[in-house]
Amino acid sequence: MKIENTFIEDLIVIEPTVFGDERGFFFESYSEIKFKGLGINIDFVQDNQSFSKRGTLRGLHYQNPPYAQTKLVRVLEGEIIDVAVDLRKESPTFGKAFSILLSSDNKKQLLVPQGFAHGFSVISETASVMYKCDQFYNKESEGGIKYDDPSLRIDWGMNPINAIVSEKDQILPFINECNSKF
């Protein structure tokens, strides 16, 4: 297992060691011992999974403290453009977005720490996404940023005008109006 630091501090790409042969492949997507060996000390308490069709755009979501969540995101089937936006007001990368192609083929994972908004778009026919969280969901602490905020300049891998977006996500505020407590 290896990690790749991104241009945003604490936002990490994790690439597992994959063992393959004529039968298929095997890899550890999460190992507490290996993560701690890499300096990642997180106690995950909840797993979430979604299934979406091509053109679906989910996010950008976050939870405010004390229910802020770290997420370990991976794709079980298909391909997504995964996006994290730094909401930490004291960070030199506040308001910057990072995106990465996560797929069942590349098996990469994105560790999205507390203090970030997260979302993804589905660019394959369908996609199953799974993510681990270090805090339980808390409706009262949820917040979000509108996916098409022009200040973020996110390339979702598709035209956002044609995206399938929930009503809730369509009315989220831009980053300069969000209720982030980070």
Rosetta blueprint (number, residue, H / E / L):
1 M L
2 K E
3 I E
4 E E
5 N E
6 T L
7 F L
8 I L
9 E L
10 D L
11 L L
12 I E
13 V E
14 I E
15 E E
16 P L
17 T L
18 V L
19 F E
20 G E
21 D E
22 E L
23 R L
24 G E
25 F E
26 F E
27 F L
28 E L
29 S L
30 Y L
31 S L
32 E H
33 I H
34 K H
35 F H
36 K H
37 G H
38 L L
39 G L
40 I L
41 N L
42 I L
43 D L
44 F L
45 V L
46 Q E
47 D E
48 N E
49 Q E
50 S E
51 F E
52 S E
53 K E
54 R L
55 G L
56 T E
57 L E
58 R E
59 G E
60 L E
61 H E
62 Y E
63 Q E
64 N L
65 P L
66 P L
67 Y L
68 A L
69 Q L
70 T L
71 K E
72 L E
73 V E
74 R E
75 V E
76 L E
77 E E
78 G L
79 E E
80 I E
81 I E
82 D E
83 V E
84 A E
85 V E
86 D E
87 L L
88 R L
89 K L
90 E L
91 S L
92 P L
93 T L
94 F L
95 G L
96 K L
97 A E
98 F E
99 S E
100 I E
101 L E
102 L E
103 S E
104 S L
105 D L
106 N L
107 K L
108 K L
109 Q E
110 L E
111 L E
112 V E
113 P L
114 Q L
115 G L
116 F E
117 A E
118 H E
119 G E
120 F E
121 S E
122 V E
123 I L
124 S L
125 E L
126 T E
127 A E
128 S E
129 V E
130 M E
131 Y E
132 K E
133 C E
134 D L
135 Q L
136 F L
137 Y L
138 N L
139 K H
140 E H
141 S H
142 E E
143 G E
144 G E
145 I L
146 K L
147 Y L
148 D L
149 D L
150 P L
151 S L
152 L L
153 R L
154 I L
155 D L
156 W L
157 G L
158 M L
159 N L
160 P H
161 I H
162 N H
163 A L
164 I E
165 V L
166 S L
167 E H
168 K H
169 D H
170 Q H
171 I L
172 L L
173 P L
174 F L
175 I H
176 N H
177 E H
178 C L
179 N L
180 S L
181 K L
182 F L
